[in-house]
Amino acid sequence: MGGGGGSVAAWLCDRVGPTGGVLATDLDTRFLDALDRPNFQVLRHDIVHDPLPAEAFDLVHTRLVLGHLPNRAPALDRMIAAPKPGGWLVLEEMDFVSLAPDPSSGAEAVALIEGVCCPPSSGDGAQLRPLL
Ligand SMILES: C[S@@+](CC[C@H](N)C(=O)[O-])C[C@H]1O[C@@H](n2cnc3c(N)ncnc32)[C@H](O)[C@@H]1O
């Protein structure tokens, strides 16, 4: 999901071999379209709004996509529903929640980093921060 430049998709194509298949999706498929593999398919797809088959994939992977979505709950619901029973869902994101600015950077820099990485209105991260 949100395959971008296709590096993970290409790696997966090599892993699944000629009897397997890889489907990569993105809003912008121009880089995925350039990946020429016999076991590879590309789908222009908006993970927030477009339907996705449920219980259809052995592995569903996304990296650095959810953090870009202002409304990520429907996307997450689709990703959770997409693996076959017993399949895998792998979500990779940067960890901005446990990031701690260096106090020796000065109050202004600390406030700037905290404001960018975990502002009060940023949803899930802002709710988790007090727990850490
Ligand atoms: C930071 S790039 C990560 C690309 C790739 N996953 C990687 O790790 O190399 C974010 C990708 O998410 C895609 N994207 C953003 N919003 C999307 C959406 N609503 N549905 C599908 N893809 C989306 C962008 O087009 C972009 O390719």
The ligand as an SDF file (V2000), in Angstrom:
LIG
                    3D

 27 29  0  0  0  0  0  0  0  0999 V2000
    6.9430    8.6530    1.9100 C   0  0  0  0  0  0  0  0  0  0  0  0
    6.3190    7.7980    0.4790 S   0  0  0  0  0  0  0  0  0  0  0  0
    6.7140    6.1190    0.9490 C   0  0  0  0  0  0  0  0  0  0  0  0
    6.8480    5.2490   -0.2510 C   0  0  0  0  0  0  0  0  0  0  0  0
    7.1830    3.7730    0.0300 C   0  0  0  0  0  0  0  0  0  0  0  0
    6.1540    3.1620    0.8780 N   0  0  0  0  0  0  0  0  0  0  0  0
    8.5350    3.6190    0.6640 C   0  0  0  0  0  0  0  0  0  0  0  0
    8.6290    3.4140    1.8800 O   0  0  0  0  0  0  0  0  0  0  0  0
    9.5410    3.7330   -0.0540 O   0  0  0  0  0  0  0  0  0  0  0  0
    4.5440    7.8780    0.7440 C   0  0  0  0  0  0  0  0  0  0  0  0
    3.7690    7.2470   -0.3890 C   0  0  0  0  0  0  0  0  0  0  0  0
    2.3930    7.1840   -0.0090 O   0  0  0  0  0  0  0  0  0  0  0  0
    1.6020    7.4770   -1.1320 C   0  0  0  0  0  0  0  0  0  0  0  0
    0.2800    7.9070   -0.6730 N   0  0  0  0  0  0  0  0  0  0  0  0
   -0.0320    9.0430   -0.0180 C   0  0  0  0  0  0  0  0  0  0  0  0
   -1.3450    9.1000    0.2400 N   0  0  0  0  0  0  0  0  0  0  0  0
   -1.8790    7.9570   -0.2730 C   0  0  0  0  0  0  0  0  0  0  0  0
   -3.2010    7.4260   -0.3440 C   0  0  0  0  0  0  0  0  0  0  0  0
   -4.2570    8.1040    0.1800 N   0  0  0  0  0  0  0  0  0  0  0  0
   -3.3960    6.2330   -0.9350 N   0  0  0  0  0  0  0  0  0  0  0  0
   -2.3490    5.5560   -1.4640 C   0  0  0  0  0  0  0  0  0  0  0  0
   -1.0740    6.0080   -1.4350 N   0  0  0  0  0  0  0  0  0  0  0  0
   -0.8470    7.1990   -0.8540 C   0  0  0  0  0  0  0  0  0  0  0  0
    2.4040    8.5490   -1.8670 C   0  0  0  0  0  0  0  0  0  0  0  0
    2.0070    8.6750   -3.2220 O   0  0  0  0  0  0  0  0  0  0  0  0
    3.8340    8.0300   -1.6950 C   0  0  0  0  0  0  0  0  0  0  0  0
    4.2100    7.1660   -2.7440 O   0  0  0  0  0  0  0  0  0  0  0  0
  1  2  1  0
  2  3  1  0
  2 10  1  0
  3  4  1  0
  4  5  1  0
  5  6  1  0
  5  7  1  0
  7  8  2  0
  7  9  1  0
 10 11  1  0
 11 12  1  0
 11 26  1  0
 12 13  1  0
 13 14  1  0
 13 24  1  0
 14 15  1  0
 14 23  1  0
 15 16  2  0
 16 17  1  0
 17 18  1  0
 17 23  2  0
 18 19  1  0
 18 20  2  0
 20 21  1  0
 21 22  2  0
 22 23  1  0
 24 25  1  0
 24 26  1  0
 26 27  1  0
M  CHG  2   2   1   9  -1
M  END
$$$$
